[in-house]
Amino acid sequence: FGWDPANWLYTLQEWTFEWYGWLTVPLVPFWHFVGANDTGSIFALLWWSQFPDAGAGGKCDKAFYKKWLPLRLKHNAFVLSCWACIWLLGSYGLGRPLSEGWRFVCLVSCFIRIGFALGWIFLANFNHSHWWNEFLATDPDRTWPKLHSTMAFLLGGRHRWNEMLFHDVHHMCPGRIGAMSQRGRFH
């Protein structure tokens, strides 16, 4: 498939070359909060509506019912069981009746969304920003050693900071290159 479902994450910042483009950048955190990032429900709905591509003549993909639909059903069942556990923790785990579990679900959902929003803003929006790419283009010799050391420390190692510096390499061959450093995926 030849489209990147994450493109809509950059829409609010893509026109920041103009002064008025910065007016929409403050909306980015809210866009992530509602689930428009790689781990959000809106993103999943977009992905599911676009993938897999239709077969010849607009017919359903051959593997849809044998592969993709069962995988999606298993995934949804797993996610539902996780939220059921959170509901039970919020009711019986806190000494409340079963009908009160929704309070804990809302609390957990809110903080999960905040955490994912912060993570994805840095990974997706900052990493794909015009400002960041201009900075990298004007500093090919990496002449900011304190910045590089600080970022490596904050991110948990130079391998993770290296992936931030050269993140766009994975867009070259998205099916073949995930994280540049396989270590970065598992640390």
Salt bridges, closest charged atoms under 4 A:
ASP4 OD2 - HIS171 ND1 3.96
GLU14 OE1 - HIS130 NE2 3.46
GLU100 OE1 - ARG103 NE 3.05
ASP168 OD1 - HIS128 NE2 3.63
ASP168 OD1 - HIS171 NE2 3.83
